Amino acid sequence: MKPTPAGLLLLLLLILLSFPAEASIDLIEESVDGVNIKAVSIDLTDRRVSITPEVKLGLPFDTESLQCFLCRKRPVAAINGTYFNMETSTPVGEITIAGRKVNSSAIGTVFVLTTDREAFFFDAKKQARVNRKSFEMTLGAGPRLLEQGRVCHSFSAEGFRDRNILRPAPRSAIAISGRKRLYLVVSFSAVDLDRWARTLWYLGCTDAMNLDGGSSVALSYRGVVLASPARALSNYIAVYYN
């Protein structure tokens, strides 16, 4: 039976609707300024896409391998989150999930996504001045790498003391471009913070924050592990499509 033009049009529409996240959640694999990176690019204007920190609650926190996390939560994409205490698994940065703060901290920089899909960063030490009523999620890490298109990071001013953060290492970051596009980025090259910031700028990001790195670097996209951490982690940033 020969399909009618109307039937073909309906079939095409169904095919297009079955892959709505392709443009909203995309994968970038390239060499940027000589640094090999992989990045998940997310359209913040698409409200069917949700971004949230994920923690495995224990007493009070616990760690979880990337593979177990992917099986348990099945996100479209995921990246490692903030630093954490190796003995207690407690995250170093603040974390807010679905409007509820599950961890507090005055160290580093904090990434925010509001209920109105506004994305921005603020200094964790100045959080008392911030109106949190619209905060959907937060995750604190650092140091800050880019601010309004300018390379900037102040290790000691943000309260960090572990100088291992400054040494060249594989990196991960969360970044935005014009507040409408979010990037979850990992570097397989060992780079210092200056070069990492420049790499994100060349990628087109305007604001960015460093995440945990080294043996914690993790990235997955559509069930495929692109960067596997050498240890279990206490927190991740996950992307879902509703």
N, C-alpha and C positions, 0 to 999 in steps of 0.2 A: 504494500500500500504506500503510495507516494505521499510524503508529508506536505501539508499545506503551508503557504507562507506564514500564516498566523501561528501554526504549530512550530515552525522553525524559529520564529521570533520568541515564542514562549520558552522553547528549549534553550536558546541562547541566553535569555534572561535568567533562567534557573541556573545555568552554568556560572554566569557572572556572580549571582548571589551566593553560590556555594563556596566561593573563594573571596569573601569580602575583606579578609584581613591581609591579603597580599600587599596592598598598597599602604595599609596602616601599620603593619609590622613587617619590616624588611631587613634583610641581611646584607651587610657591606663587608667585603673581603678585599683588602688592597694594601699596598705599601704607601704610607703617607710620610713624606719627608725622610724616606729611608727606613721607616719603622713599620714592621709588619703588624697590621691590626685586623681585628674582626670586631664588627659593631652591629648591634641590633638598633635599627632606626624605627621610632614609634611616633605616629601621628597623634598628638595630644588632643586634636579637635574631634577625633572619633570617640564618642562616648561609649562605644561597645568595647573599647579597649580599657582595661584597668591595670594599674601598676601599684604594687604594694610590697612592703617588706614582709618577710616570712621568718618566723622563729619557731624552733621546737622547744616548747615550754617544758622545763624540768623543775629542778629545785635550786634556783628559779629558772635556769636555762640549761639546755643540753646541746650537743652537737649532732650533726647528721651528715652522712656522705651525700654528695651530689646525686648519685644514682638513686639512693633511697628517697631523697627529696623529690626528684622528678617522678618516681613511681607513685609517691604519696599525693602530690599536688597537681601533677600533669600541666604545668604552665606552657604557654606558647614559647616563652623565652625566660631565661633566668641568668643572673650574674651574682657573683659573691657580693656580700654587703660590707659592713664595717668591721673594724678590728675587734678582737674579743680576747678576754683573759683566758689563757691556756689552761689554767687550773679550775676556774669556776664556770667557764664558757659564757660569762657575762659580757655583752657587747660594750665596747668603749663609748660609742656614740649613742645619742638618743634615738628612740624608735617609736613611731606612732603608727598604729594599724587601725583602719576604719574609724579614725577620729579618737581612738583611745591610746594614750601614751603607755607603752609597756616597759620603757627604759628611759631614764633621765641621765643627762650628762651636760657639762659645761665645757667640753673639750671639742675643738675642731670647728668644722662648718656643717651646717644642716641643710639638706635638700628638702624642699617642701612641694607637695602637690595638693592644691585646694579642691574643694568640692566643685568649684567653677572651672577646674582644669588649668588654673594658673600655676606655673612652675617657677620657682626661684630659690635662691640660697640666702642664708643669713649666718652671721657669726654666733656660735653657740653661747658665747659669754654675754651677748646682748639679748638673750631670749626673753628677759623680763619685759622688754619694750615691744614685743611682738604680740599681735592679736591672733590667738590660735583658734578662734571660733570656727573658721572655715577650713582648718587643716584636715585633710583626708588622710594623708600619710606624711611621715617625716623619716629621714634617716641621716644620722650624723656620722661623718667620717672626716676626711681632709688629708692634707691641707687643701685650701681653695687653690685652683689652678688658673682659672680664667674669670675675669670680672668685666662684663660689658666689652668683650673683645680684647682685653688687655691681659697679658701674662702677669700673674701675681700669686705668690705664695709666701706665707710667713710661718714657718715651722714652729718657732718658739712662741710667737704671739698668740697662736691658736691653742697653746697649752700642751703641745707634744714634747716628750722628753726622750723617746726612743729614737736615737739618731740612725737606726737601721732604715728608717723610712726614707732617709735622704740618699741612700746608696742605690746605684743602678740595679734595677730588678725588673722582672716582668710586672706589668701594671694593669690596673683596671680603674675605670672612672665612670661617673655618671655626668652627663653634659646636656645642655640645651642649646637650641639655635632659634633665636627670636621668640622663645617661650612657647612655640607651637610644635617643635620637634624635639623629641627626647632621644638621647643616644646612650646606650650601654656599651662601653668600649673596653676591649682588652688588648694589651700589647704582648706579643711573644718575644719581642726584643727586650733586653735588659737596658732600661733607660733611667736617667735621673729625672727629678721633678721638672726641671727647666725644659728638657727636651720633650717630656711627656706633655707638658702644657702647650708647647709649640705644635706638637703633632695634632692635638685636639683643635687648635686654632686653624691649622691647615685643612682639617676635616670639615671646617665650616661652623664649628661651635663658637658660641659667644660667652657662655658661662659654664664652668666645669669644676668638679670636685674629685679629688683622688679617693679611691676606695682601698680596701685591704689589698695587698699585692703579694708578690713572691709565690710561696707555695699555696696561697689561698686563692689564686686567680682561677675563676671558674666562669664558664659561659656555655649556655645551651640554647638551641634554636630548633623549634618544632621536633623536640625529642632527640635531637642529635647533639652529643656532647662535643663542643668545639674546643673547649679548654677544660681540662680535668684537674681539679686541685689535688695536691698531695696529701691532704688531710681533710677530716670532717670539719664542717663549719657550723657556727652557731646561728648564722642568719644569712638570708639571701634576699635579693630583690627579684620579684617574679612579675611576669606580664601575662595577663589572661585576656581571652577574647570571649565576650558574652553574646 
